[in-house]
Amino acid sequence: MIPFLNIAQLVLYIGLLALVGQGLLYVLTGQKRDSNLFYQLFQVLNRPWMAMARLVSPAKVASRHHGWVAFFVLSALYLMVTVLKIERCVSVAMAGCR
């Protein structure tokens, strides 16, 4: 169970960092962001999370806000996995949690 939670936590962490990186580049590069190699890389990495945000959010949410939806959903999932991992480590007396 612990290795599964570690993998889930790592995947969510990478997704969160990619969303933050894309958001920072969105602000910093301005109109030239579509030609920025790193912005395009972040778009590819965030494609699954953005698709999930489109599925989760209601139709009234504008597409420009799907990045925020993805960020908050990933944050909530990351916190949930972290709490589950802490509970699991406490229940097995920290065996295998180092």
C-alpha positions in Angstrom: 0.0 0.0 0.0 2.8 2.4 0.8 4.6 2.1 -2.6 1.2 2.8 -4.3 0.7 5.9 -2.2 4.3 7.0 -2.9 3.8 6.7 -6.6 0.4 8.5 -6.5 1.9 11.3 -4.5 4.8 11.6 -6.9 2.6 11.7 -10.0 0.3 14.4 -8.4 3.4 16.4 -7.3 4.8 16.4 -10.8 1.4 17.5 -12.2 1.2 20.3 -9.7 4.7 21.5 -10.5 4.0 21.4 -14.2 0.8 23.4 -13.7 2.6 26.0 -11.6 5.4 26.2 -14.2 2.9 26.7 -17.0 1.1 29.4 -15.1 4.4 31.2 -14.4 5.4 31.1 -18.1 1.9 32.2 -19.0 2.4 35.4 -17.0 6.1 35.9 -17.9 6.2 35.3 -21.6 3.0 37.1 -22.6 1.8 36.8 -26.2 4.9 34.8 -27.3 4.1 31.9 -25.0 2.9 29.6 -27.9 6.4 29.7 -29.5 8.2 29.0 -26.1 9.5 25.5 -26.0 9.1 25.1 -22.3 5.5 26.3 -22.4 4.8 23.8 -25.0 6.4 21.1 -22.9 4.2 22.1 -19.9 1.1 22.0 -22.2 1.9 18.4 -23.1 2.6 17.4 -19.5 -0.7 19.1 -18.4 -2.9 17.7 -21.1 -4.4 14.9 -18.9 -5.0 17.2 -16.0 -6.7 19.8 -18.2 -8.9 17.1 -19.7 -9.9 16.0 -16.2 -10.7 19.6 -15.3 -13.0 19.9 -18.4 -14.8 16.7 -17.3 -15.2 17.8 -13.7 -16.1 21.4 -14.2 -19.6 22.5 -15.2 -20.3 23.9 -18.6 -20.6 27.5 -17.2 -16.9 27.5 -16.3 -14.9 29.3 -19.0 -12.2 27.3 -20.7 -9.6 29.8 -19.6 -10.3 28.8 -16.0 -9.7 25.1 -16.5 -6.1 25.5 -15.4 -7.3 26.8 -12.0 -9.8 23.9 -11.7 -7.0 21.4 -12.5 -4.7 23.0 -9.9 -7.3 22.9 -7.1 -8.4 19.3 -7.9 -4.8 18.2 -8.0 -4.1 20.0 -4.7 -7.0 18.3 -3.1 -6.0 14.9 -4.4 -2.4 15.5 -3.2 -3.5 16.4 0.3 -5.8 13.4 0.4 -3.0 11.0 -0.7 -0.7 12.6 1.9 -3.2 12.1 4.7 -3.8 8.5 3.6 -0.1 7.9 3.6 0.3 9.4 7.1 -2.5 7.3 8.4 -1.1 4.2 6.9 2.4 4.8 8.3 1.0 5.5 11.8 -1.1 2.3 11.6 1.8 0.1 10.7 4.1 1.8 13.3 6.3 3.4 10.6 7.4 0.0 9.2 8.4 0.7 5.5 7.8 4.4 5.7 11.3 5.7 5.7 
